[in-house]
Structure formats: structure tokens, C-alpha cells
Amino acid sequence: MTGPKIRTALGCTLAFALACGTTAAQADVQAGRAKARMCTVCHGELGVSTAPNTPNLAGQPEFYLTEQLKAYRSGKRANEIMTVIAKPLTDAEIADLSAWFASITIEAKPPK
């Protein structure tokens, strides 16, 4: 990348980070881990689901998890269970949950 392209990319990254509100530095991973106990029934102990229609949360990008929880909370995204669960969550709780699930490392291994 050349100078102007790098500056543009950095500017876009900064604008995105500011638009996201709570940053990873503000999120409390351990508080998210404690709060995530309510998620284990459907999403598994460490965010890896065993249910066929339930997504894995472990290793997902923090910004993605935050946006999806906020969408469930606002009603922009609908799911019978998640809408009820997300409705009472605060922005700080959403940030903590997102930080926890994003902090879990997932390794993919190709088949032999």
C-alpha cells in the first residue's frame, strides 16, 4: 500500500472503532465469561455448540458478536430465544460477552 492508501485504511479503521462504542480495552473478559454461563445450554460450555441449528460463538470477531446481540436486543434481528435473552442486556454486558467469546481460540485442522 502506498502512503495515501495506508492513511485511508487507518482512517476507516479508526472511524469504525469509534462507531463501535465500547472498546476491547473497556470490556471485561472475565465478567463476560461469568455472564456467558446463561449461554452454555445452547452454545456450549466454551461457545462451541453441539445443537445443529445453534451457531458457534467461540472465536467470532468481537464487533460481529456485539452487533448481533444489539440487533437481537433492538428487534432488528429476530429469534424466539435470543430476542428474549438479549432484551435486558446492557451495552457493557454485550461488550463483556463479545470480548469473552472472541477471546476463545479456535484451531482448524484439515482432514488427513
TORMIMI-997816 format. One line per 5 residues: number of its first residue (from 1); their letters; for each residue x, y, z of C-alpha. Coordinates in steps of 0.5 Angstrom, whole numbers, padded with zeros to 4 digits. Layout:
<sites>
NUM) a) X/Y/Z; ... $
</sites>
This chain:
<sites>
1) mtgpk) 0000/0000/0000; 0002/0007/-0001; 0002/0013/0003; -0005/0016/0002; -0008/0008/0002 $
6) irtal) -0005/0007/0008; -0008/0014/0011; -0015/0012/0008; -0015/0005/0011; -0012/0007/0018 $
11) gctla) -0018/0013/0018; -0023/0008/0016; -0021/0003/0022; -0021/0009/0027; -0028/0011/0025 $
16) falac) -0030/0004/0025; -0027/0003/0032; -0030/0010/0035; -0037/0008/0032; -0037/0001/0036 $
21) gttaa) -0037/0005/0042; -0034/0000/0048; -0027/-0002/0046; -0024/-0008/0048; -0020/-0005/0053 $
26) qadvq) -0026/-0003/0056; -0029/-0010/0056; -0028/-0014/0062; -0027/-0021/0059; -0028/-0025/0066 $
31) agrak) -0035/-0021/0067; -0037/-0024/0060; -0034/-0031/0062; -0039/-0031/0068; -0045/-0028/0064 $
36) armct) -0044/-0033/0059; -0046/-0038/0064; -0053/-0037/0061; -0051/-0038/0054; -0048/-0045/0055 $
41) vchge) -0055/-0049/0055; -0055/-0047/0047; -0048/-0045/0045; -0044/-0050/0049; -0039/-0049/0055 $
46) lgvst) -0034/-0045/0051; -0038/-0043/0046; -0038/-0049/0041; -0045/-0051/0040; -0047/-0059/0039 $
51) apntp) -0054/-0057/0037; -0055/-0057/0030; -0058/-0050/0029; -0054/-0046/0034; -0048/-0042/0032 $
56) nlagq) -0041/-0043/0035; -0040/-0036/0039; -0032/-0038/0040; -0027/-0034/0036; -0032/-0030/0033 $
61) pefyl) -0030/-0023/0032; -0032/-0018/0038; -0035/-0013/0033; -0039/-0018/0030; -0042/-0021/0036 $
66) teqlk) -0043/-0014/0039; -0047/-0012/0033; -0051/-0019/0033; -0053/-0018/0040; -0055/-0011/0040 $
71) ayrsg) -0059/-0013/0033; -0063/-0018/0038; -0064/-0013/0043; -0067/-0008/0039; -0071/-0013/0035 $
76) krane) -0068/-0011/0028; -0066/-0019/0028; -0071/-0024/0031; -0070/-0030/0034; -0075/-0033/0039 $
81) imtvi) -0070/-0035/0044; -0065/-0030/0043; -0069/-0024/0043; -0072/-0025/0050; -0064/-0026/0052 $
86) akplt) -0061/-0020/0049; -0067/-0015/0051; -0065/-0014/0058; -0057/-0014/0057; -0054/-0007/0057 $
91) daeia) -0048/-0005/0053; -0043/-0006/0058; -0046/-0013/0059; -0046/-0014/0051; -0039/-0012/0051 $
96) dlsaw) -0036/-0017/0056; -0040/-0023/0053; -0037/-0021/0046; -0030/-0020/0049; -0030/-0027/0052 $
101) fasit) -0033/-0031/0046; -0028/-0027/0042; -0022/-0029/0046; -0023/-0036/0046; -0018/-0039/0041 $
106) ieakp) -0021/-0044/0035; -0016/-0048/0031; -0018/-0051/0025; -0014/-0057/0022; -0015/-0060/0015 $
111) pk) -0017/-0067/0015; -0012/-0073/0013 $
</sites>
